[in-house]
Amino acid sequence: MGSIDPGDVRKMTGICIKCCACFKRCPVSARYFDDEGYLYHKTELEDMYSRRAENSFFYDLILLLYGLFDILMQIKKPGIYMTPKS
């Protein structure tokens, strides 16, 4: 974003989108957020999403789409996907 002035890193020349790039690049850990709203929201997110969750939604969605695709292919070309009746 170019928010930090390269000539004087203490100055912000643009808008801060709170990407934390300045935290990662500061060699002496001098950058920090002191905005109460941001810190409250950060703590709230950490409390709500601290546990590891399974990625079941996307897996279930893929299985559903695969099943729908298979059904559509059977309707369009029954000889390929369906076993012939004897």
C-alpha positions as CSV (number, residue, x, y, z in Angstrom):
1,M,0.0,0.0,0.0
2,G,3.0,2.3,0.5
3,S,1.5,3.8,3.7
4,I,4.9,4.1,5.5
5,D,7.3,6.7,4.2
6,P,10.6,5.0,3.3
7,G,12.6,8.1,4.2
8,D,11.2,8.4,7.7
9,V,9.5,5.2,8.9
10,R,7.9,7.0,11.8
11,K,5.5,8.8,9.3
12,M,2.5,7.2,7.7
13,T,1.8,8.8,4.3
14,G,-1.2,6.7,3.4
15,I,-4.1,4.9,4.9
16,C,-3.4,1.9,7.2
17,I,-5.3,-1.2,6.2
18,K,-3.9,-3.1,9.2
19,C,-2.2,-5.7,7.1
20,C,0.6,-6.0,9.7
21,A,3.4,-5.8,7.1
22,C,5.1,-3.2,9.2
23,F,5.1,-5.6,12.2
24,K,6.8,-8.3,10.2
25,R,9.4,-6.0,8.7
26,C,10.3,-3.9,11.7
27,P,13.7,-5.3,13.0
28,V,13.2,-4.0,16.6
29,S,9.4,-4.6,17.0
30,A,8.7,-0.9,17.3
31,R,5.4,-1.0,15.4
32,Y,2.2,-1.8,17.3
33,F,-1.5,-1.0,17.3
34,D,-3.0,1.0,20.2
35,D,-6.5,1.6,18.8
36,E,-9.0,0.3,21.3
37,G,-11.5,-0.7,18.7
38,Y,-8.9,-2.8,16.8
39,L,-7.6,-4.4,19.9
40,Y,-11.1,-5.3,21.1
41,H,-11.9,-6.8,17.7
42,K,-8.6,-8.7,17.6
43,T,-9.3,-10.2,21.0
44,E,-12.8,-11.1,20.0
45,L,-11.7,-12.9,16.9
46,E,-9.0,-14.8,18.8
47,D,-11.6,-15.9,21.4
48,M,-14.1,-17.0,18.7
49,Y,-11.8,-18.8,16.4
50,S,-9.1,-20.2,18.6
51,R,-10.0,-23.9,18.1
52,R,-9.0,-25.8,15.0
53,A,-12.1,-26.6,12.9
54,E,-12.4,-29.3,10.3
55,N,-12.9,-28.2,6.7
56,S,-16.0,-30.2,6.3
57,F,-18.1,-27.6,4.4
58,F,-15.9,-27.6,1.3
59,Y,-15.4,-31.4,1.4
60,D,-19.2,-31.9,1.5
61,L,-19.7,-29.4,-1.2
62,I,-17.3,-31.1,-3.5
63,L,-19.0,-34.5,-2.9
64,L,-22.4,-32.9,-3.6
65,L,-21.1,-31.3,-6.9
66,Y,-19.5,-34.6,-7.9
67,G,-22.7,-36.4,-7.3
68,L,-24.7,-33.9,-9.3
69,F,-22.3,-34.0,-12.1
70,D,-22.5,-37.8,-12.2
71,I,-26.3,-37.6,-12.3
72,L,-26.2,-35.1,-15.1
73,M,-23.8,-37.3,-17.1
74,Q,-26.1,-40.3,-16.7
75,I,-29.1,-38.3,-18.0
76,K,-27.2,-37.0,-21.0
77,K,-25.3,-40.2,-21.9
78,P,-26.8,-43.2,-20.2
79,G,-24.7,-45.8,-22.1
80,I,-21.4,-44.6,-20.7
81,Y,-22.2,-44.4,-17.0
82,M,-25.1,-46.8,-16.5
83,T,-24.7,-50.6,-16.7
84,P,-26.8,-52.1,-19.5
85,K,-29.8,-54.1,-18.5
86,S,-29.6,-57.8,-19.2
